[in-house]
Amino acid sequence: MELWSIRIDPAVWDDLKEIEAYYRRVAPEQIAVWRQKYEETVMIIHQWPYLNEEDRPHIRHCKTAVFPYNIFYTTNESARLITITAVLHQRRAPALAIARTHGSSR
């Protein structure tokens, strides 16, 4: 079985910095745990890209364990490519993830 590649949209790095800045202020001991849960969720997406149903055409999300964040991503079957487009708190409207997804290549 051919493996999928993962592409991280550049805007995701800003999302991750924002999340870590928040935890640095309120619970610095949680940063390492957050990083681990983020990486575990990315691995789940990598191994099973179709595990999560589409929220909208071409947009899926996977919830991180323990922390209230969604990792939004797209799949491109022909290129075997997963593109992570946003990492947002579950209470934030998904409009940002949708806008980023439509701006990225599928």
Secondary structure as UniProt FT lines:
FT   STRAND          5..8
FT   HELIX           10..26
FT   HELIX           28..30
FT   HELIX           31..47
FT   TURN            49..50
FT   STRAND          54..56
FT   TURN            57..58
FT   STRAND          59..63
FT   STRAND          69..76
FT   TURN            77..80
FT   STRAND          81..89
FT   TURN            90..91
FT   HELIX           95..103
//
